[in-house]
Amino acid sequence: MNMREVFLNSKHYSFIETGAIWHENPVFSLKKLAFEGHNDNFLNENQIFLGLTIEPLIFLENFEVGGANLKPDLIIFASRHTSKTARPAFLVHTTGNWSNNADFGGKPQDLSKTSALLQKAGFESLRGQLEKFDIPDFSLDMEVTHHGPTTLDTPLIFMELGSSKQEWLIKEAGEVVANAIVNTVFKYLVFKKKKDQQVGLGFGGTHYAPNFNRLITNTNIALSFICPKYYIQELNEIFIKLMINNTLEDIDYFILDWKGTNSEDKKHLIPLLEKFDIPVRKTRSFSTN
């Protein structure tokens, strides 16, 4: 299933060609919208563009667009997700490499620019769409930060459909992701206007970050980068500064998955975080009722 075709054939919104070319493909612009209670007035002040790459998204390291001067404020990558378990899932995550291994795009020990509000908006938009479609057995996950790209100047997130060809061919699953991506733009702007979210950087836990998933689901916390327990020993003061500086919003908390971090990692991490004027909290210290 071509995700771009899902966008272009939607009943809720329509795109038209702009005349710009990106990766040998035409760039489309959202021009008509009747979706999630929103209408075309939104497009008087905002623009949403749709493009298709000719290379894997994880290796995208520039954003030059032929025929137009497009400089987006934010980028959402609509992507397939693969895993060894091949479990059906909708996912969102930020990008970066915690180690010297950059086999899956980006630079070694480098992070992209991102937005905690955008990631939370993506997560909540996927939840909203999943509740509207009758698609059993799909999980909703916010993954830890992983793979490329890392060098783009624009804050970005990935929103994904996983985790095997069987799921990729489900028409309704593709619509969930496409609709959620469009709605993410609205949710992001709402979060930004209300200023009711607190922003954290996450540390510890496993790849699918269950404690951080519960945290953002049940509180007003939004997360940008999450470093899993496997890479805590890789962290240093420079890396922590990069996490802070590459997040579009100011950081309110360093947040530890306490049970998902062993004693040796805590001994390395906590003194490092205490060098910064940012409170250190445990995931369980936030009320999740």
Backbone bond lengths (Angstrom), bond angles and torsions (degrees), N, CA, C in turn:
res aa  C-N    CA-C-N  psi(-1)  N-CA   C-N-CA  omega(-1)  CA-C   N-CA-C  phi
1 M - - - 1.458 - - 1.530 109.89 -
2 N 1.304 115.76 128.92 1.458 121.94 176.92 1.518 108.59 -87.98
3 M 1.333 116.67 114.74 1.456 120.41 -176.43 1.527 111.38 -61.39
4 R 1.325 117.09 -33.66 1.463 118.92 179.13 1.523 110.84 -60.73
5 E 1.333 117.44 -38.59 1.467 120.71 179.55 1.522 111.37 -65.21
6 V 1.312 117.20 -31.87 1.465 120.03 176.47 1.524 109.56 -63.89
7 F 1.339 117.06 -44.83 1.462 120.50 176.70 1.531 111.09 -60.43
8 L 1.331 116.49 -47.08 1.462 120.81 -172.55 1.525 112.55 -71.75
9 N 1.321 117.85 -18.89 1.469 120.61 -178.27 1.526 112.85 -109.17
10 S 1.307 117.27 17.83 1.454 120.64 -178.29 1.527 112.15 -68.96
11 K 1.328 115.70 148.33 1.462 121.63 175.04 1.533 111.44 -85.78
12 H 1.328 116.53 -10.59 1.453 120.41 -172.23 1.529 113.86 -100.38
13 Y 1.317 116.85 -18.06 1.464 120.43 -177.62 1.516 107.99 -157.96
14 S 1.332 116.84 163.62 1.463 120.31 -179.13 1.525 110.13 -137.80
15 F 1.324 115.25 146.17 1.459 123.22 178.21 1.523 109.30 -115.11
16 I 1.356 116.38 150.17 1.455 121.16 172.62 1.527 108.49 -128.14
17 E 1.327 115.85 155.37 1.467 120.23 179.21 1.523 110.35 -68.91
18 T 1.329 115.58 143.43 1.471 120.99 -178.39 1.520 112.86 -98.36
19 G 1.331 117.48 -16.55 1.459 120.76 -172.67 1.522 112.00 95.02
20 A 1.317 117.31 -14.36 1.457 121.50 177.24 1.527 109.84 -81.73
21 I 1.334 115.05 150.82 1.462 121.51 179.76 1.524 109.02 -122.19
22 W 1.300 115.90 133.57 1.468 121.79 178.35 1.517 108.38 -137.79
23 H 1.332 116.97 123.06 1.473 121.76 -178.26 1.536 110.87 54.14
24 E 1.332 115.37 42.61 1.466 123.07 175.90 1.525 112.98 67.63
25 N 1.333 117.62 13.73 1.459 122.09 179.87 1.528 109.86 -125.15
26 P 1.340 117.88 147.84 1.460 119.93 177.86 1.526 111.76 -67.32
27 V 1.323 115.26 145.88 1.461 121.50 175.10 1.526 107.75 -95.26
28 F 1.327 115.95 133.98 1.461 121.57 179.98 1.527 110.12 -107.44
29 S 1.333 115.22 154.27 1.458 121.78 177.45 1.517 109.28 -123.77
30 L 1.322 116.96 137.83 1.459 121.65 177.55 1.523 108.96 -69.77
31 K 1.348 116.49 124.91 1.462 119.92 -174.76 1.523 113.43 -123.85
32 K 1.303 118.42 -19.44 1.461 120.79 -179.38 1.509 108.39 -138.26
33 L 1.333 115.34 136.16 1.456 118.94 -171.39 1.522 109.82 -145.37
34 A 1.315 116.25 124.21 1.467 122.45 172.57 1.519 105.80 -142.47
35 F 1.305 115.63 79.26 1.453 120.07 -163.34 1.523 110.84 -150.34
36 E 1.328 116.46 131.31 1.466 122.02 174.53 1.523 112.60 54.05
37 G 1.337 116.40 34.48 1.458 119.02 178.82 1.519 114.22 80.13
38 H 1.325 117.05 3.59 1.460 120.68 179.07 1.528 109.11 -99.05
39 N 1.308 116.85 165.81 1.459 120.02 -179.58 1.519 110.33 -143.52
40 D 1.317 115.06 -173.87 1.462 120.40 -173.02 1.527 113.34 -65.19
41 N 1.330 119.08 -16.49 1.465 120.47 179.49 1.529 111.19 -59.90
42 F 1.304 115.88 -29.17 1.464 120.37 177.74 1.519 111.02 -57.19
43 L 1.320 115.97 -36.12 1.459 120.86 -173.95 1.526 112.54 -77.64
44 N 1.327 118.00 -6.29 1.460 120.02 174.64 1.519 111.44 -71.64
45 E 1.324 116.20 -24.68 1.460 120.34 -176.65 1.523 113.23 -118.78
46 N 1.311 117.91 -10.37 1.464 121.39 -175.31 1.522 110.33 -136.65
47 Q 1.323 115.72 155.66 1.457 121.50 176.91 1.524 109.59 -131.80
48 I 1.317 114.64 141.39 1.461 121.24 174.51 1.524 107.32 -123.75
49 F 1.333 116.72 123.60 1.461 122.01 -179.88 1.520 110.44 -110.01
50 L 1.330 114.77 152.32 1.454 122.14 -179.22 1.519 109.32 -126.99
51 G 1.323 117.24 124.94 1.456 121.77 179.27 1.517 111.31 -132.72
52 L 1.314 115.67 165.83 1.469 122.46 179.29 1.515 108.72 -132.94
53 T 1.319 117.48 127.78 1.461 121.20 -179.16 1.523 110.91 -88.60
54 I 1.331 115.08 163.24 1.465 120.00 173.89 1.524 110.33 -106.17
55 E 1.317 117.18 4.47 1.450 121.60 177.74 1.520 108.54 -132.93
56 P 1.318 117.68 160.07 1.465 119.71 179.23 1.517 111.53 -55.61
57 L 1.310 115.82 139.31 1.465 120.64 -176.66 1.518 112.47 -59.33
58 I 1.319 117.27 -33.38 1.464 119.99 -175.82 1.526 112.32 -67.14
59 F 1.327 117.24 -18.34 1.465 121.31 -179.45 1.530 112.95 -102.10
60 L 1.329 117.37 7.09 1.467 120.77 -177.93 1.530 109.42 -74.01
61 E 1.333 116.33 118.77 1.466 119.88 -176.17 1.529 113.45 -123.77
62 N 1.327 117.87 8.23 1.467 119.75 172.10 1.511 108.83 -150.24
63 F 1.321 116.21 162.97 1.462 119.99 -175.00 1.523 110.84 -132.71
64 E 1.322 116.29 42.38 1.454 120.62 179.10 1.527 110.16 -79.15
65 V 1.334 116.05 129.25 1.461 121.82 -177.84 1.517 108.70 -118.94
66 G 1.324 116.29 121.70 1.451 120.65 -179.80 1.522 112.32 -75.22
67 G 1.331 116.64 135.87 1.462 120.83 174.47 1.506 114.91 87.22
68 A 1.343 117.55 0.86 1.461 119.56 179.26 1.524 109.53 -160.04
69 N 1.303 114.81 154.22 1.458 120.64 178.88 1.526 108.34 -100.86
70 L 1.313 115.93 72.75 1.456 121.04 -177.49 1.529 109.83 -91.29
71 K 1.307 115.63 119.56 1.463 121.11 177.87 1.529 107.89 -129.96
72 P 1.321 116.97 84.54 1.471 120.01 -175.09 1.524 111.76 -66.85
73 D 1.323 115.01 151.34 1.462 120.82 175.58 1.527 110.67 -77.49
74 L 1.336 116.10 -31.79 1.460 122.66 -176.97 1.517 109.18 -146.23
75 I 1.321 116.78 153.49 1.464 121.59 176.88 1.525 108.93 -127.16
76 I 1.330 115.94 134.40 1.465 122.06 171.46 1.521 107.61 -117.50
77 F 1.314 116.35 119.85 1.463 121.30 177.13 1.529 109.42 -90.15
78 A 1.329 116.20 120.43 1.467 121.75 173.58 1.523 107.27 -89.25
79 S 1.320 115.98 115.57 1.463 119.53 -167.85 1.530 112.25 -137.70
80 R 1.319 114.86 154.94 1.460 120.42 166.60 1.524 109.02 -80.83
81 H 1.314 115.50 152.00 1.458 121.49 177.33 1.523 108.32 -122.45
82 T 1.320 116.56 138.68 1.465 120.93 175.41 1.520 109.28 -123.38
83 S 1.324 116.05 147.52 1.461 121.62 175.55 1.515 108.98 -150.16
84 K 1.315 115.95 160.17 1.462 120.74 -179.53 1.521 111.33 -63.72
85 T 1.325 116.67 -34.99 1.459 119.96 -179.01 1.522 112.22 -79.15
86 A 1.339 117.21 -19.12 1.468 123.51 179.01 1.527 111.85 55.49
87 R 1.319 116.80 34.94 1.464 118.72 -178.28 1.524 110.15 -79.20
88 P 1.322 118.00 141.79 1.467 120.80 178.20 1.528 110.39 -63.07
89 A 1.311 117.53 129.28 1.461 119.88 -175.33 1.517 111.76 -160.28
90 F 1.331 114.65 150.71 1.455 123.09 166.20 1.524 106.37 -111.01
91 L 1.329 116.53 135.35 1.458 119.27 -170.15 1.520 111.99 -139.63
92 V 1.326 114.71 155.30 1.460 121.72 174.29 1.522 107.42 -140.62
93 H 1.329 116.89 144.41 1.466 118.92 177.33 1.523 110.78 -165.24
94 T 1.329 115.19 163.31 1.453 122.80 172.59 1.528 108.73 -95.01
95 T 1.326 117.63 171.95 1.461 119.58 -173.69 1.523 112.51 -122.44
96 G 1.329 113.96 152.23 1.456 121.05 179.00 1.515 110.64 160.08
97 N 1.322 115.60 165.05 1.466 122.67 179.44 1.523 109.02 -119.69
98 W 1.314 116.94 121.55 1.455 122.06 -179.15 1.523 112.53 -83.76
99 S 1.321 117.32 -20.93 1.462 121.32 -177.11 1.520 110.30 -116.82
100 N 1.325 115.96 -172.27 1.464 121.56 177.50 1.525 112.40 -80.23
101 N 1.307 117.32 -2.20 1.459 121.88 178.81 1.530 109.52 -85.94
102 A 1.326 115.91 117.47 1.466 120.77 178.04 1.527 110.45 -124.44
103 D 1.327 116.42 37.24 1.468 120.68 -178.54 1.522 112.36 -65.05
104 F 1.331 116.90 -22.77 1.462 120.12 -177.00 1.528 111.26 -111.82
105 G 1.323 115.07 43.27 1.452 121.30 172.71 1.517 113.72 91.64
106 G 1.338 114.70 162.50 1.446 120.83 -179.36 1.515 112.26 77.00
107 K 1.322 115.22 -176.13 1.458 121.63 178.78 1.524 110.10 -100.64
108 P 1.333 117.55 155.58 1.468 119.74 176.40 1.522 111.32 -61.72
109 Q 1.316 115.69 140.59 1.466 122.44 178.78 1.527 111.38 45.66
110 D 1.307 114.69 57.25 1.459 121.14 -178.70 1.523 108.96 -143.22
111 L 1.324 116.54 153.74 1.451 122.84 -179.89 1.515 110.49 -126.27
112 S 1.325 115.98 146.57 1.458 120.14 173.21 1.519 109.25 -72.06
113 K 1.302 116.25 176.74 1.462 121.31 164.83 1.525 107.42 -88.79
114 T 1.325 116.66 145.35 1.456 119.04 -177.73 1.516 110.67 -153.45
115 S 1.336 114.88 178.14 1.457 122.41 178.64 1.520 109.19 -133.85
116 A 1.326 116.44 124.88 1.462 120.12 176.84 1.525 110.69 -64.78
117 L 1.326 117.15 -38.08 1.463 120.33 179.64 1.523 110.89 -65.90
118 L 1.323 117.48 -37.54 1.459 120.80 178.47 1.520 110.21 -66.31
119 Q 1.333 117.21 -41.94 1.466 118.93 179.95 1.529 110.76 -64.83
120 K 1.326 117.41 -43.02 1.468 118.67 178.26 1.524 110.94 -65.57
121 A 1.328 116.65 -39.01 1.456 119.68 177.29 1.528 110.64 -60.85
122 G 1.342 116.46 -39.69 1.457 119.95 177.59 1.514 112.14 -64.97
123 F 1.316 116.41 -43.95 1.464 121.68 179.79 1.525 110.79 -61.92
124 E 1.329 116.87 -47.22 1.459 120.10 -178.70 1.526 112.32 -69.89
125 S 1.316 117.32 -31.95 1.462 120.33 177.46 1.526 111.17 -68.85
126 L 1.325 116.82 -39.28 1.469 119.79 174.58 1.521 110.70 -62.30
127 R 1.333 116.76 -41.32 1.460 120.01 178.54 1.527 110.78 -60.30
128 G 1.332 115.91 -45.47 1.453 119.97 -178.90 1.514 112.97 -61.40
129 Q 1.328 116.49 -41.51 1.468 119.76 178.74 1.518 112.02 -70.80
130 L 1.308 116.61 -37.43 1.466 120.23 -179.80 1.521 110.88 -62.90
131 E 1.322 116.31 -33.28 1.468 120.16 178.52 1.525 112.20 -71.72
132 K 1.335 117.31 -22.44 1.463 120.63 -177.79 1.524 113.30 -89.62
133 F 1.333 116.88 -23.79 1.460 120.85 -178.80 1.521 109.80 -102.06
134 D 1.309 115.96 142.06 1.465 121.02 178.48 1.526 108.41 -87.43
135 I 1.335 115.50 79.29 1.465 121.06 -179.90 1.525 107.68 -123.95
136 P 1.320 117.62 95.12 1.466 120.04 -176.42 1.526 112.23 -72.10
137 D 1.321 114.46 157.19 1.473 123.21 169.44 1.527 114.95 74.63
138 F 1.318 118.86 5.29 1.461 120.30 175.38 1.527 110.00 -89.25
139 S 1.329 116.27 134.38 1.456 120.27 174.38 1.522 109.15 -95.41
140 L 1.326 116.26 164.29 1.462 123.11 174.80 1.518 107.24 -121.08
141 D 1.326 116.65 123.08 1.459 120.22 -173.77 1.519 111.65 -136.22
142 M 1.321 115.43 141.31 1.454 121.94 163.66 1.519 106.31 -103.29
143 E 1.323 117.13 114.65 1.456 120.95 -178.35 1.528 110.79 -84.75
144 V 1.333 115.41 163.92 1.459 119.43 172.41 1.524 108.95 -70.04
145 T 1.303 115.88 166.67 1.459 122.35 179.46 1.527 110.13 -65.12
146 H 1.351 116.36 128.48 1.465 118.98 177.98 1.532 110.53 -160.55
147 H 1.287 116.17 162.25 1.480 131.09 -179.58 1.527 114.18 51.18
148 G 1.357 115.56 179.61 1.448 121.43 -178.24 1.512 111.72 -89.37
149 P 1.331 116.81 179.35 1.463 127.74 3.89 1.529 111.99 -83.22
150 T 1.345 115.19 164.38 1.462 119.71 179.03 1.533 113.64 -128.27
151 T 1.321 118.43 -9.65 1.472 119.35 -170.67 1.529 114.92 -104.85
152 L 1.331 118.19 -0.78 1.462 119.72 178.29 1.526 110.11 -68.15
153 D 1.327 116.40 146.19 1.460 121.27 -178.75 1.521 112.60 -80.86
154 T 1.332 117.62 -10.31 1.458 122.28 -174.36 1.522 110.99 -100.88
155 P 1.331 118.77 133.68 1.467 120.68 175.63 1.521 111.38 -58.42
156 L 1.322 116.88 139.06 1.457 120.84 -173.03 1.521 111.90 -144.73
157 I 1.333 114.97 158.90 1.459 123.16 167.87 1.522 108.24 -139.86
158 F 1.332 116.24 163.79 1.457 123.25 170.52 1.527 108.76 -107.33
159 M 1.331 116.29 137.52 1.463 122.57 169.64 1.518 106.79 -123.59
160 E 1.338 116.82 126.50 1.456 120.30 -162.85 1.529 113.67 -131.62
161 L 1.331 113.52 152.93 1.461 122.74 171.98 1.525 107.99 -112.76
162 G 1.314 116.58 121.07 1.460 120.28 -177.96 1.518 112.36 -129.84
163 S 1.341 115.62 167.05 1.461 121.22 10.23 1.524 111.33 -139.16
164 S 1.349 117.10 21.13 1.464 121.48 178.22 1.524 109.11 -152.40
165 K 1.325 115.73 172.64 1.469 120.74 -179.22 1.527 111.85 -57.57
166 Q 1.309 116.51 -31.81 1.465 120.30 179.98 1.530 111.35 -58.81
167 E 1.330 116.47 -43.28 1.467 120.52 179.14 1.523 111.50 -75.84
168 W 1.335 116.88 -36.05 1.455 120.11 -178.08 1.529 112.23 -61.25
169 L 1.322 116.82 -24.40 1.464 121.59 -177.36 1.528 113.03 -89.75
170 I 1.326 117.51 -3.96 1.460 120.53 179.70 1.532 109.03 -79.33
171 K 1.314 116.55 113.37 1.465 121.90 -175.41 1.530 111.45 -57.49
172 E 1.327 116.57 -46.07 1.464 120.22 -177.82 1.522 111.67 -64.55
173 A 1.341 117.25 -33.14 1.463 120.06 178.54 1.524 110.70 -66.39
174 G 1.320 116.49 -39.69 1.459 119.97 175.91 1.512 111.76 -63.79
175 E 1.334 116.83 -37.05 1.460 120.35 178.65 1.531 111.07 -67.59
176 V 1.322 116.71 -35.83 1.460 119.74 176.66 1.526 110.06 -57.12
177 V 1.329 116.64 -48.90 1.461 120.69 -177.96 1.533 110.89 -66.76
178 A 1.327 117.13 -45.62 1.468 120.17 -178.56 1.525 111.06 -62.60
179 N 1.327 117.09 -48.69 1.465 119.85 179.18 1.527 111.06 -61.62
180 A 1.326 115.65 -40.57 1.461 119.34 -179.06 1.520 111.30 -64.24
181 I 1.322 117.26 -38.39 1.467 120.20 -179.69 1.527 110.49 -63.68
182 V 1.332 117.28 -44.80 1.463 119.68 177.98 1.527 109.88 -62.30
183 N 1.325 116.78 -44.56 1.459 119.66 -177.86 1.522 112.43 -69.89
184 T 1.333 117.30 -23.71 1.462 120.68 178.06 1.521 111.14 -59.16
185 V 1.317 116.46 -36.19 1.469 120.32 179.44 1.529 109.91 -59.93
186 F 1.341 116.78 -44.21 1.462 120.71 179.96 1.527 110.86 -66.41
187 K 1.310 116.60 -46.26 1.467 120.16 -178.31 1.525 110.77 -62.73
188 Y 1.321 116.64 -39.04 1.459 119.79 177.68 1.527 110.50 -59.56
189 L 1.326 116.76 -47.03 1.461 120.61 -178.75 1.529 111.51 -64.79
190 V 1.334 116.93 -34.42 1.465 120.64 176.19 1.521 110.41 -65.78
191 F 1.333 117.33 -47.73 1.459 120.94 177.31 1.534 110.81 -57.27
192 K 1.315 115.05 -44.33 1.465 120.18 -177.76 1.529 111.35 -63.79
193 K 1.334 116.46 -39.26 1.465 120.90 -178.45 1.522 111.72 -73.53
194 K 1.325 116.98 -43.08 1.469 120.65 -176.31 1.528 112.44 -72.43
195 K 1.306 117.16 -30.01 1.464 121.78 -178.52 1.531 111.58 55.29
196 D 1.335 115.92 39.77 1.461 120.37 -177.70 1.528 113.32 -106.91
197 Q 1.331 116.55 8.58 1.459 120.93 179.10 1.527 110.28 -106.51
198 Q 1.326 116.30 140.85 1.457 121.68 171.08 1.521 108.25 -102.03
199 V 1.314 116.08 145.65 1.463 121.00 -170.05 1.519 110.78 -110.37
200 G 1.329 115.09 133.58 1.448 119.97 180.00 1.517 113.39 -129.75
201 L 1.332 115.01 159.89 1.458 123.24 167.26 1.516 106.62 -109.07
202 G 1.341 117.47 134.32 1.453 121.64 -174.28 1.516 112.94 -103.31
203 F 1.345 115.37 146.32 1.464 121.89 179.70 1.522 109.16 -139.62
204 G 1.344 115.49 132.79 1.454 120.54 174.43 1.515 112.97 100.59
205 G 1.336 114.61 176.03 1.452 120.40 179.35 1.512 112.97 82.94
206 T 1.313 115.13 -174.51 1.460 122.69 -176.03 1.526 111.02 -103.14
207 H 1.316 115.53 -178.21 1.467 121.23 -170.09 1.527 112.84 -58.82
208 Y 1.324 117.59 -41.36 1.462 119.71 -176.58 1.528 112.94 -90.51
209 A 1.315 117.29 5.21 1.469 125.13 164.41 1.529 114.30 45.76
210 P 1.343 119.10 56.87 1.471 119.53 -175.46 1.523 114.17 -60.47
211 N 1.322 118.30 -38.02 1.468 119.40 -179.70 1.523 112.02 -70.00
212 F 1.326 116.72 -34.74 1.465 119.33 176.47 1.521 110.85 -73.20
213 N 1.335 117.11 -33.16 1.465 120.16 174.68 1.525 110.58 -60.96
214 R 1.333 116.77 -45.60 1.464 120.19 178.14 1.522 110.95 -63.60
215 L 1.316 116.30 -38.10 1.464 120.48 -177.98 1.518 111.89 -61.91
216 I 1.321 117.90 -50.29 1.467 118.78 -177.40 1.527 112.12 -75.13
217 T 1.345 116.28 -21.90 1.459 119.38 178.14 1.517 111.20 -71.49
218 N 1.323 117.13 -37.21 1.459 121.17 -168.01 1.526 114.89 -112.17
219 T 1.334 118.18 3.49 1.466 120.73 -179.87 1.523 109.94 -136.13
220 N 1.321 115.66 179.59 1.467 120.87 176.77 1.530 110.41 -94.56
221 I 1.320 116.14 32.18 1.457 121.61 176.47 1.525 109.67 -95.20
222 A 1.331 115.88 133.85 1.465 122.47 171.09 1.526 107.52 -117.49
223 L 1.317 117.15 141.20 1.460 122.28 -176.89 1.518 110.83 -117.96
224 S 1.319 115.81 142.80 1.465 119.36 172.23 1.529 108.52 -101.57
225 F 1.322 118.26 -92.05 1.461 120.62 -177.90 1.531 110.95 -84.31
226 I 1.326 115.39 141.87 1.458 121.81 173.68 1.521 108.00 -128.62
227 C 1.325 116.65 118.85 1.458 121.79 176.87 1.519 108.83 -97.35
228 P 1.341 119.28 116.84 1.467 120.49 -178.87 1.522 111.74 -72.73
229 K 1.318 115.28 169.08 1.464 121.26 -175.40 1.526 112.78 -60.41
230 Y 1.322 116.98 -27.25 1.472 120.32 -176.57 1.525 112.90 -64.31
231 Y 1.321 117.44 -21.87 1.468 120.27 -172.22 1.525 113.86 -119.22
232 I 1.311 118.50 9.03 1.466 119.76 -177.84 1.525 111.82 -60.55
233 Q 1.329 116.75 -35.49 1.464 119.04 179.61 1.527 112.48 -67.80
234 E 1.324 117.72 -15.60 1.462 121.95 177.83 1.537 111.91 -79.11
235 L 1.318 116.57 -17.34 1.458 120.38 -172.98 1.523 112.02 -74.71
236 N 1.325 114.99 144.32 1.463 122.45 173.49 1.525 107.93 -143.54
237 E 1.311 116.99 -178.57 1.463 120.60 -175.91 1.524 111.66 -62.18
238 I 1.320 116.97 -37.50 1.465 120.70 179.30 1.521 110.58 -64.07
239 F 1.339 116.38 -41.00 1.466 120.90 -179.30 1.532 110.45 -66.36
240 I 1.329 117.18 -41.26 1.464 119.70 178.93 1.529 110.14 -63.52
241 K 1.325 117.74 -41.16 1.470 121.16 176.96 1.525 110.34 -60.96
242 L 1.332 117.10 -37.98 1.462 120.47 178.78 1.523 110.78 -64.84
243 M 1.328 117.23 -40.88 1.462 121.03 176.86 1.526 110.86 -59.92
244 I 1.315 116.27 -41.97 1.463 121.37 -179.92 1.527 111.01 -68.48
245 N 1.322 116.15 -50.03 1.466 120.77 -173.59 1.523 112.95 -70.79
246 N 1.339 117.84 -28.86 1.461 120.38 -177.87 1.526 113.03 -88.17
247 T 1.318 116.81 0.46 1.464 121.32 172.58 1.527 108.72 -92.13
248 L 1.306 116.51 127.13 1.462 121.51 -175.30 1.527 111.82 -59.55
249 E 1.344 116.60 -36.76 1.461 121.24 -178.20 1.533 110.82 -93.83
250 D 1.328 115.93 161.58 1.460 120.95 172.61 1.530 109.55 -68.77
251 I 1.332 116.35 146.96 1.462 121.42 -177.87 1.525 110.02 -91.80
252 D 1.330 116.10 126.42 1.463 121.46 177.62 1.525 112.50 -91.61
253 Y 1.346 117.38 -34.72 1.459 120.50 -175.16 1.524 111.75 -144.96
254 F 1.321 116.23 147.22 1.453 122.85 156.61 1.534 105.20 -89.96
255 I 1.322 118.07 128.94 1.462 120.39 -174.82 1.531 109.50 -122.44
256 L 1.332 116.07 123.65 1.461 122.14 -178.22 1.517 111.15 -104.19
257 D 1.320 115.78 132.98 1.459 121.31 165.39 1.530 105.36 -79.42
258 W 1.322 115.99 92.27 1.468 121.32 -168.50 1.519 111.91 -61.18
259 K 1.339 116.43 -46.68 1.462 119.81 -179.48 1.524 111.65 -72.21
260 G 1.328 116.22 -19.86 1.454 120.70 -179.82 1.512 112.98 -95.38
261 T 1.345 116.71 21.41 1.464 121.69 179.60 1.525 108.41 -139.08
262 N 1.330 117.29 124.01 1.470 118.71 -177.40 1.531 111.35 -78.51
263 S 1.326 116.00 172.95 1.465 120.93 -173.03 1.517 112.51 -64.74
264 E 1.322 117.45 -38.31 1.464 119.58 179.40 1.521 111.54 -65.31
265 D 1.315 116.10 -39.67 1.457 119.28 178.17 1.526 111.60 -68.08
266 K 1.325 116.95 -36.81 1.464 119.98 176.74 1.534 110.32 -62.72
267 K 1.335 116.67 -41.44 1.472 121.04 179.74 1.522 111.53 -61.65
268 H 1.317 116.32 -33.04 1.466 120.49 177.82 1.525 111.20 -78.74
269 L 1.326 116.41 -42.33 1.459 121.37 -168.56 1.523 113.82 -80.50
270 I 1.306 118.11 -47.91 1.463 120.22 -171.43 1.533 112.71 -61.09
271 P 1.339 119.99 -47.94 1.479 118.46 176.29 1.519 112.67 -59.72
272 L 1.321 116.58 -31.56 1.463 121.03 178.63 1.524 110.48 -67.01
273 L 1.329 116.91 -45.25 1.461 120.81 -179.10 1.518 111.62 -69.31
274 E 1.307 116.88 -31.32 1.469 120.52 -178.34 1.521 113.00 -69.76
275 K 1.328 117.57 -8.67 1.461 120.75 175.00 1.523 111.73 -73.68
276 F 1.334 116.32 -13.81 1.461 121.42 -176.63 1.529 110.00 -106.40
277 D 1.295 115.55 152.96 1.464 121.07 -179.44 1.526 110.45 -86.77
278 I 1.327 114.79 55.14 1.461 121.84 -179.08 1.530 107.42 -134.51
279 P 1.331 118.79 127.99 1.461 120.81 -178.84 1.534 112.64 -60.47
280 V 1.339 115.75 143.17 1.453 122.42 176.20 1.527 108.32 -102.88
281 R 1.339 116.99 122.23 1.463 121.70 -178.22 1.521 110.26 -126.32
282 K 1.334 115.71 158.39 1.454 122.08 173.24 1.525 108.87 -96.33
283 T 1.330 116.47 149.63 1.467 119.24 178.78 1.523 110.48 -55.49
284 R 1.322 117.62 -39.65 1.458 121.33 -175.48 1.525 112.58 -74.47
285 S 1.342 117.96 -8.20 1.465 120.12 -179.40 1.528 111.99 -80.88
286 F 1.319 117.11 -11.20 1.448 121.08 176.83 1.529 109.65 -92.68
287 S 1.299 117.47 138.64 1.465 120.87 178.14 1.519 108.74 -70.39
288 T 1.339 116.10 124.19 1.467 120.58 179.89 1.523 111.47 -115.43
289 N 1.304 116.30 25.92 1.477 119.94 178.81 1.521 110.95 -72.94
